[in-house]
Amino acid sequence: MEKANHQPVALSSLSLLPFSRLLLISRPALWINTLGPLVTGLWLTGRLYSLEPPLLLLLVYLTLPFNLLIYGLNDLSDYAEDARSARKGGWQGARLTRAEGGPLARSIWLLNLPFVPLLLWLLPPAAWGLMLLSGLLFAAYSVPPLRLKARPFWDGLSNVAYAFQLALPALVLGADVPVLPLLALMAYSVGKHAFDATQDIPADRAAGTRTIATTLGTRRGAAYALLWFALAGALLWPISKVTAGALWLVCGGMALALWLRPTPQRATQLYPLSIASPWLVGTVAGVPLVYLLARGAWHGL
């Protein structure tokens, strides 16, 4: 089997990529995965309209800059896999050319570095440390020498970084961290990674990349994802039975559907539901929560 060369694409250019290209690489359809936990974490503190400067800064940073860091580094390191992936080249992720490597790397740094002193200045140490840990985990997922994406089981476990934003509002505002929702979101993130990775099994195997999905295969990968979704719902059950039920129905349902028909093609068909799952489950959780907040009947966990 041909082994992929995981050296980043060329980094010599001093130019920048156009904004439209950077926007595509940052995968706006997935911004909900960073912004959603932050907003939900704010609501869970009992403060519906808190727009303090640290939270406003985080709202801005967790859009294009942070997502470009996540997915830009991923695209730079996954050149071999993405070249073989039929789903790359559109809204599901860019397919880079060699010439774009340098401009993309430069753009990532220029968009992220200005936020570092601002975050250090405005965030309390615990919140800053959590943001730093999140960024390091995302970088470690994609970038050699760790490149956790190519380390089965570690690849999915590193995706708990998507959940960290849920704790940031509590750390900023001096409230209690919502432990059970945080743990539930961690479990959901691990399960979602395993589910989403199954559609990339052919491209990853062709590139010689071992992932949780290539290791377990489609059927066992679906079962593995289902176990994490079950755990996530169980953690939410004491707080909101309706939200737990929605997570089991949407996420558990798509994992079960893949388990019953375990092919990468089926995973690709179900992927739009996976993309929509934060919106669907978040709406079920968020609408009653905002209603209670607006009535003054929710004062935080």
ZAZA-350289 format. One record per residue (C-alpha): x, y, z. Coordinates in steps of 0.1 Angstrom, whole numbers, padded with zeros to 4 digits, always signed. Last residue first. Example, Ala and Ser with C-alpha at 12.3 -4.5 7.8 and 13.67 -1.06 7.14 Angstrom:
! ZAZA-350289
+0137-0011+0071;+0123-0045+0078;
//
This chain:
! ZAZA-350289
-0267+0250+0372;-0277+0285+0363;-0304+0309+0375;-0334+0298+0354;-0369+0310+0361;-0363+0346+0352;-0389+0344+0325;-0364+0351+0297;-0340+0325+0312;-0368+0299+0313;-0376+0305+0277;-0339+0305+0268;-0336+0271+0284;-0367+0258+0267;-0354+0268+0233;-0318+0258+0239;-0321+0221+0246;-0343+0211+0217;-0326+0236+0195;-0292+0223+0205;-0302+0187+0196;-0312+0198+0161;-0285+0223+0155;-0258+0201+0169;-0271+0172+0148;-0272+0191+0115;-0237+0181+0105;-0244+0145+0115;-0276+0146+0096;-0256+0159+0065;-0232+0129+0071;-0259+0102+0068;-0254+0098+0030;-0217+0098+0034;-0220+0071+0061;-0241+0050+0038;-0213+0053+0012;-0188+0043+0038;-0208+0011+0042;-0223-0005+0073;-0261-0008+0067;-0275-0018+0101;-0246-0001+0119;-0250+0030+0098;-0287+0033+0108;-0278+0027+0144;-0253+0055+0143;-0279+0078+0127;-0305+0069+0153;-0281+0073+0183;-0273+0108+0170;-0308+0120+0164;-0330+0099+0188;-0304+0095+0215;-0296+0132+0214;-0332+0141+0214;-0339+0118+0244;-0311+0134+0264;-0324+0169+0255;-0360+0159+0267;-0346+0142+0298;-0329+0174+0308;-0305+0177+0338;-0304+0141+0352;-0306+0127+0316;-0277+0147+0302;-0250+0123+0313;-0271+0093+0300;-0274+0111+0267;-0237+0115+0263;-0231+0079+0274;-0255+0066+0247;-0238+0088+0221;-0204+0073+0231;-0218+0038+0228;-0233+0046+0194;-0200+0059+0181;-0183+0026+0189;-0212+0007+0173;-0208+0028+0141;-0171+0021+0141;-0178-0016+0146;-0199-0016+0114;-0176+0007+0094;-0142-0008+0102;-0126-0007+0136;-0091+0002+0126;-0100+0022+0095;-0125+0042+0115;-0103+0049+0145;-0077+0061+0121;-0047+0046+0103;-0035+0065+0073;-0020+0046+0044;-0033+0070+0018;-0056+0044+0002;-0067+0034+0037;-0076+0071+0045;-0094+0076+0012;-0115+0044+0015;-0122+0049+0053;-0133+0086+0049;-0170+0079+0054;-0163+0062+0087;-0146+0092+0101;-0179+0110+0107;-0191+0084+0131;-0159+0082+0151;-0157+0120+0153;-0193+0122+0164;-0187+0097+0191;-0158+0115+0206;-0176+0149+0204;-0208+0134+0220;-0187+0121+0249;-0171+0155+0254;-0205+0172+0251;-0218+0149+0279;-0189+0157+0301;-0194+0194+0297;-0232+0190+0302;-0225+0171+0335;-0199+0195+0348;-0216+0229+0342;-0187+0250+0356;-0199+0270+0385;-0199+0308+0379;-0170+0332+0381;-0180+0351+0349;-0150+0341+0328;-0148+0306+0341;-0185+0300+0337;-0184+0315+0302;-0155+0292+0292;-0169+0259+0303;-0189+0252+0271;-0159+0262+0250;-0141+0230+0263;-0164+0207+0244;-0147+0209+0210;-0114+0199+0227;-0130+0165+0235;-0119+0158+0199;-0086+0145+0212;-0104+0113+0223;-0113+0106+0186;-0078+0107+0173;-0064+0090+0204;-0086+0060+0195;-0064+0052+0165;-0033+0073+0161;-0032+0088+0126;-0055+0117+0136;-0032+0122+0166;-0006+0138+0144;+0020+0138+0172;+0051+0146+0150;+0034+0160+0130;+0003+0183+0128;-0033+0174+0126;-0046+0162+0159;-0018+0179+0178;-0030+0213+0164;-0065+0206+0176;-0052+0195+0210;-0029+0226+0213;-0058+0249+0204;-0080+0234+0231;-0053+0235+0257;-0047+0272+0250;-0084+0279+0253;-0085+0261+0286;-0054+0279+0299;-0070+0313+0289;-0102+0304+0308;-0083+0293+0339;-0060+0324+0338;-0089+0349+0336;-0095+0362+0301;-0092+0398+0291;-0054+0404+0288;-0043+0370+0278;-0071+0368+0252;-0061+0402+0238;-0025+0392+0237;-0032+0360+0218;-0059+0375+0195;-0034+0392+0172;-0017+0357+0166;-0048+0340+0151;-0055+0358+0118;-0018+0364+0109;-0008+0328+0119;-0035+0311+0098;-0029+0334+0069;+0008+0326+0068;+0000+0288+0068;-0026+0294+0040;-0002+0315+0018;+0025+0289+0022;+0004+0258+0014;-0016+0273-0015;+0010+0264-0041;+0007+0227-0034;-0030+0228-0042;-0055+0224-0014;-0087+0204-0014;-0111+0223+0008;-0136+0208+0032;-0173+0197+0035;-0185+0229+0017;-0166+0220-0014;-0133+0205-0026;-0134+0174-0004;-0162+0149-0007;-0145+0127-0033;-0115+0121-0010;-0083+0110-0028;-0066+0144-0028;-0079+0150+0007;-0059+0120+0020;-0026+0131+0005;-0030+0168+0015;-0040+0159+0051;-0014+0179+0069;-0022+0213+0053;-0059+0206+0053;-0058+0198+0091;-0038+0229+0098;-0064+0250+0080;-0092+0231+0097;-0085+0239+0133;-0066+0272+0128;-0091+0284+0103;-0118+0275+0128;-0101+0297+0154;-0098+0327+0131;-0131+0324+0112;-0156+0321+0141;-0144+0313+0176;-0124+0346+0178;-0154+0368+0174;-0175+0351+0201;-0144+0349+0223;-0139+0386+0221;-0175+0393+0229;-0172+0369+0259;-0141+0388+0272;-0158+0422+0266;-0189+0415+0286;-0221+0408+0266;-0242+0390+0292;-0277+0388+0277;-0290+0354+0289;-0271+0351+0321;-0282+0319+0340;-0247+0303+0338;-0263+0277+0315;-0270+0304+0290;-0233+0313+0287;-0223+0276+0283;-0249+0273+0255;-0234+0303+0238;-0199+0289+0241;-0209+0254+0232;-0226+0266+0200;-0197+0289+0188;-0171+0261+0185;-0192+0233+0169;-0216+0257+0153;-0186+0269+0132;-0190+0236+0113;-0210+0249+0083;-0185+0277+0081;-0158+0253+0070;-0126+0273+0078;-0112+0263+0044;-0142+0279+0026;-0137+0312+0045;-0100+0312+0038;-0108+0308+0001;-0133+0337+0001;-0108+0359+0020;-0081+0354-0007;-0050+0335+0004;-0020+0354+0016;+0013+0360-0001;+0048+0352+0013;+0051+0318-0005;+0075+0292+0008;+0053+0269+0028;+0048+0240+0004;+0024+0214+0016;+0029+0199+0050;+0049+0167+0052;+0025+0138+0056;+0038+0118+0026;+0012+0091+0023;+0022+0054+0022;+0013+0034-0009;+0000+0000+0000;
//
